[in-house]
Amino acid sequence: MAIINFKCKRCDEVFDFDVGTINFELVNERPQFEHEIECPNCGGLTLDEVELTELGQSQLTELWWIDGERKRAKK
């Protein structure tokens, strides 16, 4: 479970969403989320239809750091 803060580009709503597991092996220079992002007003959205808030950027960075620590610990 990974809750990230987003802003919908369609309606400007700021919301938290559980994206599930995050795969940081980038595809098209983006992390891959287990769950499709859903705005409470607009429904399902692509990554192009949302932006990370400042809080969301911090949340994603922290999860990326934790993921890296886990991978280093396995070596």
For each residue, the residues with C-beta under 8 A, 3 or more apart:
1: 18 20
2: 18 19 20 21 22 33 59 63
3: 16 17 18 19 59
4: 16 17 19 52 56 59 60
5: 14 15 16 52 53 55 56 59
6: 14 15 16 17 37 39 50 51 52 53 56
7: 12 13 14 15 50 51 52 53
8: 11 12 13 14 15 39 41 42 45 49 50
9: 12 48 49 50 51
10: 39 41 42 45 49
11: 8 39 41 42
12: 7 8 9
13: 7 8 39 40 41 42
14: 5 6 7 8 53
15: 5 6 7 8 39 40
16: 3 4 5 6
17: 3 4 6 35 37 38
18: 1 2 3 35
19: 2 3 4 22 33 34 35 37
20: 1 2 33 34 35
21: 2 33 34
22: 2 19 31 32 33 34 60 63 67
23: 31 32 33
24: 31 64 67 68
25: 32
26: 29 30 31
27: 30 32
28:
29: 26
30: 26 27 47
31: 22 23 24 26 60 64
32: 22 23 25 27
33: 2 19 20 21 22 23 36 37
34: 19 20 21 22
35: 17 18 19 20 38
36: 33 44 45
37: 6 17 19 33 44 45 46 47 49 50
38: 17 35 43 44 45
39: 6 8 10 11 13 15 42 43 45 50
40: 13 15
41: 8 10 11 13
42: 8 10 11 13 39 45 49
43: 38 39
44: 36 37 38
45: 8 10 36 37 38 39 42 49 50
46: 37 49 50
47: 30 37 50
48: 9
49: 8 9 10 37 42 45 46
50: 6 7 8 9 37 39 45 46 47
51: 6 7 9
52: 4 5 6 7 56 57 60
53: 5 6 7 14 56 57
54: 57 58
55: 5 58 59
56: 4 5 6 52 53 59 60
57: 52 53 54 60 61
58: 54 55 61 62
59: 2 3 4 5 55 56 62 63
60: 4 22 31 52 56 57 63 64
61: 57 58 64 65
62: 58 59 65 66
63: 2 22 59 60 66 67
64: 24 31 60 61 67 68
65: 61 62 68 69
66: 62 63 69 70
67: 22 24 63 64 70 71
68: 24 64 65 71 72
69: 65 66 72 73
70: 66 67 73 74
71: 67 68 74 75
72: 68 69 75
73: 69 70
74: 70 71
75: 71 72
